Amino acid sequence: MQITVLGSGSWGSVLADVLARNGHAVTIYGRNAQEINEINTDHTNKHYLADLHMDESIVGTTDLHQAVASAAAIFFVIPTQAIRGVAEKVGAILSEEGHRPFLISAAKGLEEGTLYRISQILTQSIPAPVRGDIIVLSGPSHAEDVARHDITTLTAASTNEDAMAWVQWVVMNDFMRIYTSPDVVGVELGGAIKNVIAIGAGAIHGLGYGDNTKAALMTRGLAEMARLGAAFGADPLTFSGLSGLGDLIVTCTSTNSRNWRCGNRLGQGESLQHILNTMGMVVEGVPTAQAVHDLSSQAQVDMPICEAIYEVLYRHRPLQDSIDALMGRIAKPEIDF
């Protein structure tokens, strides 16, 4: 199977490696020529994953046309805010070539302005005649752990059962297990919103709060995720699964999470701009916080934790003030759907 991975960051690199070791012919596309040259010559990508030795059959390229022209499947593993521009170029190339590859979203976020999920961006950007089934691949999957073949479980979501089964066949091996779900909305929203909650989890750690506070934040954050998802037609039970609770746990508790690291540095007093300038990777939870604020306002869904994180990031509200305001809210039942 000829498979293309768009995005040569940490998750794109390790996903390309998994697919190649599963026996597929893999091309990885990236814009950084030096990075792609390193993948082709040394079979490493040390800026992102110092210990990963990539399968030597992987072909790296900076030529998007070369990357997608003959692909049977295209994995989008690039920052959410860049997906539309790349998808439009992919759509033009596929229209020239005249074939319909599977399109797999392996990124997590919401587009600023439109508030679209990634599957919606792909649907809008790639013409229907050359657009195969869209599948969302999401769940607890830090690249550093997958690189060392730690046991990892993900969810593949699509409206087409055969497409989900195809992703299971392509990705599964002795350390990667893929489950399926028809709830595309829930899987995508869970993967996006958990990044916002993870910034909060890092922030309370940076401020010196302990495990009780972390548990409270994660549990009530999960309630907010499910509440917003239900407002847009998702099954609330989806948020108890891998793409909801599972991804929330790993992102809120691991130092591998760039969203957690961003929050932790905020809690220690660093400015957001300095953190973003020095992180070296995109912190998806920051733009997603703006999108979740807009989406919850539009749907009139109460999301006090996400709103507090938004105010810290975008309105420069002091962290402790935000925590005090959350603790001063009126008493209410726990189950409040």
C-alpha positions as CSV (number, residue, x, y, z in Angstrom):
1,M,0.0,0.0,0.0
2,Q,1.4,3.4,-1.0
3,I,0.8,5.7,1.9
4,T,1.7,9.4,2.3
5,V,2.2,11.2,5.7
6,L,1.9,14.9,5.4
7,G,3.8,16.4,8.3
8,S,7.4,15.6,9.5
9,G,7.0,16.6,13.1
10,S,7.1,14.1,16.0
11,W,3.7,12.4,15.4
12,G,4.1,12.4,11.7
13,S,7.6,10.9,11.9
14,V,6.6,8.1,14.3
15,L,3.4,7.4,12.4
16,A,5.3,7.0,9.2
17,D,7.7,4.7,10.9
18,V,4.8,2.5,12.2
19,L,3.2,2.3,8.8
20,A,6.6,1.4,7.1
21,R,7.3,-1.3,9.7
22,N,3.8,-2.7,9.0
23,G,5.0,-3.3,5.4
24,H,3.6,-0.3,3.6
25,A,5.5,2.0,1.1
26,V,5.6,5.3,2.9
27,T,6.4,8.8,1.8
28,I,6.7,11.6,4.4
29,Y,6.2,15.2,3.3
30,G,7.7,18.2,5.1
31,R,8.6,21.8,4.3
32,N,12.0,21.8,6.1
33,A,14.6,20.6,3.5
34,Q,17.2,20.0,6.2
35,E,14.8,17.9,8.2
36,I,13.7,15.8,5.1
37,N,17.4,15.3,4.1
38,E,18.1,14.0,7.6
39,I,15.2,11.5,7.3
40,N,16.5,10.3,3.9
41,T,20.2,10.1,4.8
42,D,20.3,9.3,8.6
43,H,16.8,8.0,9.0
44,T,16.4,10.2,12.1
45,N,14.5,13.4,13.0
46,K,16.4,14.4,16.1
47,H,14.8,17.8,16.5
48,Y,11.6,16.1,17.5
49,L,12.6,12.6,18.5
50,A,16.2,12.1,19.6
51,D,16.0,8.3,19.9
52,L,13.9,7.3,16.9
53,H,15.6,5.4,14.1
54,M,13.1,5.5,11.3
55,D,12.5,2.6,8.9
56,E,15.0,3.0,6.1
57,S,12.4,2.4,3.4
58,I,10.7,5.7,4.2
59,V,11.1,8.4,1.5
60,G,11.1,12.0,2.6
61,T,10.2,14.8,0.2
62,T,9.5,18.6,0.2
63,D,7.6,18.2,-3.1
64,L,3.8,18.0,-2.3
65,H,3.0,16.8,-5.8
66,Q,5.5,13.9,-5.5
67,A,4.1,13.0,-2.1
68,V,0.4,12.7,-3.0
69,A,0.2,12.0,-6.7
70,S,0.1,8.2,-6.4
71,A,-0.9,7.7,-2.8
72,A,-3.7,5.3,-1.9
73,A,-4.1,7.0,1.5
74,I,-3.0,10.4,2.8
75,F,-2.5,11.0,6.6
76,F,-2.8,14.7,7.6
77,V,-0.4,15.2,10.5
78,I,0.2,18.9,10.4
79,P,-0.9,21.8,12.7
80,T,-4.6,22.4,12.5
81,Q,-4.3,26.0,11.3
82,A,-2.2,24.9,8.3
83,I,-4.5,22.1,7.2
84,R,-6.8,24.2,4.9
85,G,-4.0,25.6,2.8
86,V,-2.3,22.2,2.4
87,A,-5.6,20.4,1.7
88,E,-6.5,22.9,-1.0
89,K,-3.2,22.1,-2.8
90,V,-3.7,18.4,-2.3
91,G,-7.2,18.7,-3.8
92,A,-5.8,20.5,-6.9
93,I,-3.1,17.7,-7.3
94,L,-5.7,15.0,-7.0
95,S,-7.9,16.6,-9.5
96,E,-5.0,16.5,-12.0
97,E,-4.2,12.9,-11.2
98,G,-7.9,11.8,-11.0
99,H,-7.7,9.3,-8.1
100,R,-9.5,9.2,-4.7
101,P,-7.3,8.2,-1.8
102,F,-8.4,7.7,1.8
103,L,-8.0,10.8,3.8
104,I,-7.0,10.3,7.4
105,S,-6.9,13.1,9.9
106,A,-4.3,12.4,12.7
107,A,-4.2,16.0,14.0
108,K,-6.2,17.5,16.8
109,G,-7.7,20.9,16.9
110,L,-10.3,23.4,15.7
111,E,-9.8,26.0,12.9
112,E,-9.7,29.6,14.1
113,G,-12.4,31.7,12.7
114,T,-14.5,29.0,11.1
115,L,-14.5,26.8,14.2
116,Y,-14.4,23.8,11.9
117,R,-13.2,20.3,12.8
118,I,-10.5,18.9,10.6
119,S,-12.8,16.5,8.8
120,Q,-15.0,19.5,7.9
121,I,-11.9,21.3,6.5
122,L,-11.0,18.3,4.4
123,T,-14.5,18.0,3.1
124,Q,-14.6,21.6,2.2
125,S,-11.1,21.8,0.7
126,I,-10.9,18.6,-1.4
127,P,-13.4,18.2,-4.2
128,A,-15.8,15.3,-3.8
129,P,-14.8,13.5,-7.1
130,V,-11.2,13.0,-5.8
131,R,-12.0,12.7,-2.1
132,G,-12.1,9.2,-0.7
133,D,-13.5,8.4,2.7
134,I,-12.4,10.6,5.6
135,I,-11.3,8.9,8.8
136,V,-10.3,10.5,12.0
137,L,-7.5,8.8,14.0
138,S,-7.3,10.0,17.6
139,G,-6.5,8.9,21.1
140,P,-3.8,8.8,23.8
141,S,-0.6,8.7,21.6
142,H,2.4,10.6,22.6
143,A,5.0,10.2,19.9
144,E,7.8,9.5,22.3
145,D,6.0,6.5,23.7
146,V,5.0,5.1,20.3
147,A,8.6,5.5,19.1
148,R,9.7,3.0,21.8
149,H,6.8,0.7,20.9
150,D,4.9,1.3,24.1
151,I,1.4,-0.3,23.9
152,T,-0.9,2.3,22.4
153,T,-4.7,2.3,21.6
154,L,-6.4,4.7,19.3
155,T,-9.9,5.2,17.8
156,A,-10.6,5.4,14.1
157,A,-13.9,7.3,13.4
158,S,-15.8,7.5,10.2
159,T,-19.3,7.3,8.8
160,N,-18.1,4.4,6.6
161,E,-17.5,1.0,8.5
162,D,-15.3,-0.3,5.7
163,A,-13.0,2.8,5.9
164,M,-12.6,2.3,9.6
165,A,-11.8,-1.3,9.2
166,W,-9.2,-0.4,6.5
167,V,-7.4,1.9,9.0
168,Q,-7.4,-0.9,11.6
169,W,-5.7,-3.1,9.0
170,V,-3.2,-0.5,8.0
171,V,-2.1,0.7,11.5
172,M,-2.6,-2.2,13.9
173,N,0.4,-4.4,15.0
174,D,1.7,-5.9,18.2
175,F,1.9,-2.6,20.1
176,M,-0.8,-0.5,18.3
177,R,-4.4,-1.4,18.7
178,I,-7.2,0.5,16.8
179,Y,-10.8,0.6,17.8
180,T,-13.6,2.1,15.7
181,S,-16.4,4.6,16.2
182,P,-19.1,6.1,14.0
183,D,-19.1,9.3,16.2
184,V,-16.8,11.5,14.1
185,V,-18.0,14.7,15.9
186,G,-17.3,13.3,19.4
187,V,-13.9,11.9,18.5
188,E,-12.7,15.1,16.9
189,L,-14.1,17.4,19.7
190,G,-12.6,15.2,22.4
191,G,-9.1,15.3,20.8
192,A,-9.3,19.1,20.4
193,I,-10.7,20.2,23.7
194,K,-8.5,18.0,25.8
195,N,-5.5,20.2,24.7
196,V,-7.2,23.2,26.4
197,I,-7.8,21.3,29.6
198,A,-4.1,20.1,29.5
199,I,-2.9,23.7,29.6
200,G,-4.9,24.1,32.8
201,A,-3.5,20.9,34.2
202,G,0.0,22.2,33.6
203,A,-0.8,25.6,35.1
204,I,-2.0,24.2,38.4
205,H,1.1,22.1,38.6
206,G,3.2,25.1,38.0
207,L,1.4,27.0,40.7
208,G,2.1,24.2,43.2
209,Y,-1.3,22.5,43.4
210,G,-1.5,18.8,44.0
211,D,-3.2,15.6,42.8
212,N,-6.6,16.4,44.2
213,T,-6.7,19.6,42.2
214,K,-5.5,17.8,39.1
215,A,-8.3,15.1,39.5
216,A,-10.9,17.9,39.9
217,L,-9.7,19.7,36.8
218,M,-9.7,16.6,34.6
219,T,-13.0,15.3,35.8
220,R,-14.9,18.6,35.5
221,G,-13.0,19.3,32.2
222,L,-14.3,16.0,30.9
223,A,-17.9,17.0,31.8
224,E,-17.4,20.2,29.8
225,M,-16.0,18.3,26.8
226,A,-19.1,16.0,26.8
227,R,-21.5,18.9,27.3
228,L,-20.2,20.7,24.2
229,G,-20.0,17.5,22.2
230,A,-23.7,16.7,23.0
231,A,-24.7,20.2,21.8
232,F,-23.3,19.4,18.4
233,G,-24.7,15.9,18.1
234,A,-22.0,13.8,19.6
235,D,-22.7,10.8,21.8
236,P,-21.7,11.8,25.4
237,L,-20.4,8.2,25.9
238,T,-17.7,8.8,23.3
239,F,-16.0,11.1,25.8
240,S,-15.6,8.2,28.2
241,G,-13.5,6.5,25.5
242,L,-10.0,6.7,24.1
243,S,-10.5,10.0,22.3
244,G,-12.0,11.6,25.3
245,L,-11.0,10.3,28.8
246,G,-8.0,8.3,27.5
247,D,-6.5,11.3,25.6
248,L,-7.3,13.6,28.5
249,I,-5.4,11.5,31.0
250,V,-2.2,11.2,29.0
251,T,-2.2,14.9,28.0
252,C,-2.9,16.2,31.5
253,T,-0.4,14.0,33.3
254,S,2.7,13.6,31.0
255,T,5.6,15.9,30.6
256,N,5.7,14.8,27.0
257,S,2.6,17.0,26.4
258,R,3.5,20.3,24.9
259,N,0.2,21.7,26.1
260,W,0.9,20.6,29.7
261,R,4.4,22.1,29.4
262,C,3.0,25.3,28.2
263,G,0.6,25.5,31.2
264,N,3.3,24.5,33.6
265,R,5.5,27.4,32.4
266,L,2.6,29.8,32.7
267,G,2.1,28.7,36.3
268,Q,5.7,29.4,37.0
269,G,5.3,32.9,35.8
270,E,6.5,32.9,32.2
271,S,4.7,34.9,29.6
272,L,2.6,33.1,26.9
273,Q,4.5,34.7,24.1
274,H,7.9,33.7,25.4
275,I,6.6,30.1,25.9
276,L,5.3,29.9,22.3
277,N,8.5,31.5,20.9
278,T,10.7,28.9,22.7
279,M,8.6,25.8,22.7
280,G,9.9,24.6,19.3
281,M,6.6,22.9,18.5
282,V,3.0,24.1,17.9
283,V,0.9,24.2,21.1
284,E,-2.5,23.3,19.7
285,G,-4.4,24.1,22.9
286,V,-3.7,27.8,22.5
287,P,-5.7,28.5,19.3
288,T,-8.1,25.8,20.3
289,A,-8.9,27.7,23.5
290,Q,-10.1,30.6,21.3
291,A,-12.1,28.3,19.1
292,V,-13.7,26.6,22.1
293,H,-14.6,29.9,23.6
294,D,-16.3,31.0,20.4
295,L,-18.0,27.6,19.8
296,S,-19.4,27.4,23.4
297,S,-20.6,31.0,23.2
298,Q,-22.3,30.2,19.9
299,A,-24.0,27.1,21.3
300,Q,-24.7,28.7,24.7
301,V,-22.9,25.9,26.5
302,D,-21.4,26.5,30.0
303,M,-17.7,25.7,30.0
304,P,-16.2,27.5,33.0
305,I,-12.8,25.7,33.0
306,C,-12.2,26.2,29.3
307,E,-13.4,29.8,29.7
308,A,-11.0,30.4,32.5
309,I,-8.1,29.1,30.5
310,Y,-9.2,31.3,27.5
311,E,-9.2,34.3,29.8
312,V,-5.7,33.5,31.0
313,L,-4.4,33.1,27.5
314,Y,-6.2,35.8,25.7
315,R,-7.2,38.4,28.3
316,H,-4.2,38.1,30.5
317,R,-6.2,37.3,33.6
318,P,-4.0,36.1,36.5
319,L,-4.1,32.4,37.0
320,Q,-4.9,32.6,40.7
321,D,-7.8,35.0,40.0
322,S,-9.2,32.5,37.6
323,I,-9.0,29.7,40.1
324,D,-10.6,31.7,42.8
325,A,-13.4,32.6,40.5
326,L,-14.0,28.9,39.6
327,M,-14.1,28.0,43.3
328,G,-16.5,30.8,44.0
329,R,-19.2,29.6,41.5
330,I,-22.6,28.8,42.8
331,A,-23.1,25.2,44.1
332,K,-24.7,22.8,41.7
333,P,-25.3,19.0,41.0
334,E,-22.4,17.0,39.6
335,I,-24.4,15.5,36.8
336,D,-25.9,18.5,35.0
337,F,-26.6,17.6,31.4
